[in-house]
Amino acid sequence: MPLPEAPTRRPNNPTRRQADSKANNDVLIKGILCILIGLGVLVSPYFITSPGMQGIVAKTALVGWFSLVLGCAFIGVYIKRRLAAPQKP
């Protein structure tokens, strides 16, 4: 006996929509925080007065760029999910 086909649509019930909304908001918050951390790491060497500390923080620029790109990716996922979500009746 063959197995039934997999469902093609997700169930449309209020609890499911609420869980999806919370997951989308979490992705948005993660994206904003990653962007802020990345910008903080990239910009902070210009405001640090100690040359030693300035050099240490300047060496972490790769981490700042990674955080910035990761934050932009999270924001992109959030936008993609919002555009793909069905409209409320």
ABEGO torsion letter per residue (X at the ends): XBBBBBBABBBBBAAAAAAAAAAAAAAAAAAAAAAAAAAAAAAAAAABABAAAAAAAAAAAAAAAAAAAAAAAAAAAAAAAAAABBBBX
